[in-house]
């Protein structure tokens, strides 16, 4: 009887020169592979857990299997062998978080939950690229990081592009220098101040000029841009 075996062992953290079973046990112990396999035979089960412990997405595999880990501490890894190719996925949707550091790389903390984010890439000028937990965050640079960086008689208003737990110009992007007395910038064009909750600004037309006048924000044109999912 031909056994189903995982055919690519690529994670360097596992020992070499040992039996497949021994390597499997060591890798499973190291990576805390805890779930139950839905793979049929014992050979398929072992192959699936070897894939979780040692494989990488796109590696060749033989046979057909599927298995998942238990939460680590809340993300679930799944390995699937289909048509000779291994697919490994990570699901962190159930992870609660207070900041990006609580999420796996490739995810941001959004509204208290870890959510997948776009991989590193370019942004549309004049937005800048800010690396953030393995992804690209496209944000407006802004005019200041504190009141001291603004002209005398003006203050630094925090933009809307802020990481979790931040509401200060010192850690937000899209900040504006203007006269004191106005409310927050959340009603202004996102092309100027960015978007809250890690959304992306879909800029339409030219960015308006806005200023704080007599305690109210006034802009040269109405905002037509919108915050959308990244």
Buried (B, 14 or more C-beta within 10 A) or exposed (E): EEEBBBBBBEBEEBEEEEEEEEBBBBBBEBBEBEBEBEBBBEBBBBBBBBBBBBBEEEBEBBBBBBBBBEBBEBBBBBBBBEEEEBBBEBBBEEBEBEEBEBBBEBBBBBEEBBBBBBEEEEBEEEBEBBEBBBBBBBBBBBBBBEEEBBEEEBBBBBBBBBBBEBEEBEEBBBBBBBBEEBEEBEEBBBBBBBBBBBBBBBBEEEBBEBBBEEEEBEBEEEBEBBBEEB
